[in-house]
Every structure is written in C-alpha cells, then in structure tokens.
Amino acid sequence: MNAPLLLAVRDELVERGWAVLRFNFRGIGSSEGESSVGIDEVADAEGAVELAHARFPDLPVAIAGWSFGGAVALRAASRHPELKACVTIAPAVVPKPQVTAGAPTPDDFSYGGPVLVVCGANDDQVSPADCSRWAAEAGATYEEMPGANHFFWAKYEPLALTVADFLEQVTQR
C-alpha cells in the first residue's frame, strides 16, 4: 500500500481530481486476517469497491493493483462489471505455488470493460512476455515501459502518467 510506485500513482490521480482508496490485504500490515495466495483477497478488493461506490456515488470507480494485487484486481473486476476500468501494474499472471494463484486465464476473465496491463521491460519478477500474451488474449491494452523493473524505480512519473491518462481516456473525464 505504501510502495513508492503506488504513492506516485495515487499522487497523480489525486492531483487530477480523482478520489483514491488504498488498503492492505488481509494479514498485511495491521489488517486483520490471514493472507493467502490471492483468492481470499478478492473479497478484500470487493469490499474496497463497495466502499468506493458508497463514499463516492457520483464518481466513476475503477480498480487497480500491482503485482499480486494486479492479479487480485483482475479477479475482482470479473465480479464487478460496473467498474469503469481495471489497471494492473506488473500483474502476477502466472501462478507461483504458495505465493500467488495468479490472474484468471484470459478465457476465465469475464470483465468487459477497459483493462490496462503495464509491465516494465526489465521486470525480473513477472515476465513481460507472459503479461503481453495475457493482455493480447484477454483483449486488454498492454504498455511495456522501457528501462523499468518490477518496482518501476526511477520510472514513477511515467508510470503514474500512463495510468492516469488511461483512466481519464476510458472514463472520458
């Protein structure tokens, strides 16, 4: 929740007038519960979506996540067709035993709204080729950021601009 890349995205969105809700998954930080591989955490994301709709009933609601959270965001978006968009940053599209269940397969991904998948060209945690393939098969927009790694070090500003520009374009704000 407090990773510098996420703070940069938050700051850019807030500067443009977006309301942003950030949270930790169960068992992370001071959140109650026990963490799992990204299946139980979908309920956490759904709770955040419901809270965002309740707090900001007149604003468009989108979901975003990074890495593990990107896979969770994709799973949550499949259950919430009312979301205006889904953004995943270096999503864990491939399962890793005892770490992440990964994203739903493109065939199992049922969200019909706009999706952005952003991956660093030098990501050594999540394969850019896997992300690109997943995005193509799911009908998502894929952006690969040159020189960026999994944490987007020294690339926070271009990442934040990419995410905010996409959201504004697809929500026509």
C-alpha positions in Angstrom: 0.0 0.0 0.0 2.9 2.4 0.7 5.2 1.3 -2.1 6.7 4.4 -3.8 5.2 3.4 -7.2 1.7 3.2 -5.7 2.2 6.5 -3.9 3.2 8.1 -7.2 0.1 6.8 -9.0 -2.0 8.0 -6.1 -0.5 11.5 -6.1 -1.0 11.8 -9.9 -4.7 10.7 -9.7 -5.4 13.0 -6.7 -3.8 15.9 -8.5 -6.2 15.3 -11.4 -9.2 15.3 -9.1 -9.7 11.5 -8.6 -10.7 10.1 -5.2 -8.4 7.2 -4.3 -8.9 4.5 -1.8 -5.9 2.4 -0.8 -5.9 -0.6 1.5 -3.8 -3.5 2.7 -5.0 -7.1 2.1 -5.8 -9.3 5.0 -2.9 -10.2 7.2 -0.7 -7.4 5.8 0.4 -4.5 8.0 -2.2 -4.0 10.7 -5.0 -5.6 8.7 -6.8 -8.5 10.4 -7.0 -12.0 9.0 -4.5 -14.3 7.3 -3.0 -13.8 3.9 -3.4 -16.4 1.2 -2.4 -16.7 -2.5 -4.8 -14.1 -3.8 -8.2 -16.0 -3.8 -9.4 -14.9 -0.4 -8.0 -11.4 -1.0 -10.6 -10.9 -3.8 -13.2 -10.3 -1.1 -10.9 -7.6 0.3 -10.8 -5.9 -3.1 -14.6 -6.3 -3.4 -15.1 -4.6 -0.1 -13.0 -1.7 -1.3 -15.0 -1.5 -4.5 -18.3 -1.4 -2.5 -16.9 1.2 -0.1 -15.8 3.4 -3.0 -19.2 3.2 -4.6 -20.8 4.1 -1.2 -18.4 7.0 -0.5 -18.3 8.4 -4.0 -21.7 7.6 -5.6 -21.3 10.2 -8.3 -17.8 9.4 -9.4 -16.5 6.7 -11.7 -15.0 3.7 -9.8 -12.1 1.8 -11.3 -9.8 -0.8 -9.7 -6.0 -1.0 -9.9 -3.4 -3.3 -8.4 0.3 -4.0 -8.6 1.9 -7.5 -8.8 0.0 -9.8 -6.5 -2.6 -7.0 -6.2 -2.8 -6.8 -10.0 -3.9 -10.4 -10.2 -6.4 -9.8 -7.4 -7.8 -6.7 -9.2 -8.4 -8.8 -12.4 -10.3 -11.4 -10.4 -12.3 -8.7 -8.6 -13.1 -6.9 -11.9 -14.6 -10.1 -13.3 -17.1 -9.9 -10.5 -17.9 -6.2 -10.8 -18.9 -5.3 -14.4 -20.0 -1.9 -13.1 -16.3 -0.8 -12.7 -15.3 1.7 -15.3 -11.8 0.3 -15.8 -9.2 -2.1 -14.4 -5.5 -1.3 -14.3 -2.8 -3.9 -13.5 0.8 -3.0 -12.9 3.2 -5.9 -13.4 0.4 -8.4 -12.6 1.2 -11.9 -11.4 -0.5 -13.5 -14.4 1.2 -16.9 -13.8 0.6 -18.8 -10.6 3.5 -19.3 -8.2 3.0 -22.1 -5.7 2.5 -20.8 -2.1 2.9 -17.2 -3.4 0.1 -16.3 -5.8 -2.8 -18.0 -7.6 -2.0 -15.7 -10.5 -4.6 -14.0 -12.7 -7.6 -15.7 -14.1 -6.8 -17.2 -17.5 -7.9 -14.9 -20.4 -10.7 -17.5 -21.1 -11.9 -17.1 -17.4 -11.6 -13.4 -17.3 -15.1 -12.1 -17.7 -14.8 -8.3 -17.2 -15.9 -6.5 -20.3 -14.6 -3.0 -19.5 -11.3 -1.4 -20.5 -8.2 -3.0 -19.0 -4.6 -1.7 -18.9 -1.7 -4.0 -18.2 1.6 -2.1 -17.6 4.9 -4.0 -17.2 8.5 -3.0 -17.0 10.7 -4.2 -19.8 13.3 -5.3 -17.3 10.9 -7.0 -14.8 12.6 -10.0 -13.2 9.6 -10.9 -11.0 6.9 -11.0 -13.6 7.6 -11.9 -17.2 6.8 -9.1 -19.6 6.2 -11.7 -22.3 3.6 -13.5 -20.1 1.9 -10.2 -19.4 1.9 -9.2 -23.1 0.5 -12.6 -24.1 -2.2 -12.5 -21.3 -3.2 -8.9 -22.4 -3.5 -9.9 -26.0 -5.6 -13.0 -25.3 -7.8 -11.0 -22.9 -8.3 -8.1 -25.2 -6.5 -5.7 -22.8 -4.3 -2.7 -23.6 -0.6 -3.6 -23.0 2.1 -1.0 -22.2 5.7 -2.0 -21.7 7.8 0.6 -20.1 11.4 0.7 -21.3 14.1 0.5 -18.6 11.6 -0.3 -15.8 11.9 -3.2 -13.5 9.2 -4.7 -11.3 9.4 -1.8 -8.8 9.5 0.9 -11.6 12.5 2.5 -9.9 13.2 5.9 -11.5 10.1 5.4 -13.6 7.4 6.5 -11.1 6.4 9.6 -13.1 5.9 7.9 -16.5 4.1 5.0 -14.7 1.7 7.4 -12.9 1.1 9.4 -16.1 0.4 6.2 -18.1 -2.2 5.0 -15.5 -3.9 8.4 -15.1 -4.0 9.1 -18.8 -5.5 5.7 -19.5 -8.2 6.1 -16.8 -9.1 9.6 -18.0 -9.3 8.4 -21.6 -11.5 5.4 -20.9 -13.8 7.1 -18.4 -13.9 10.3 -20.5 -13.2 12.5 -17.5 
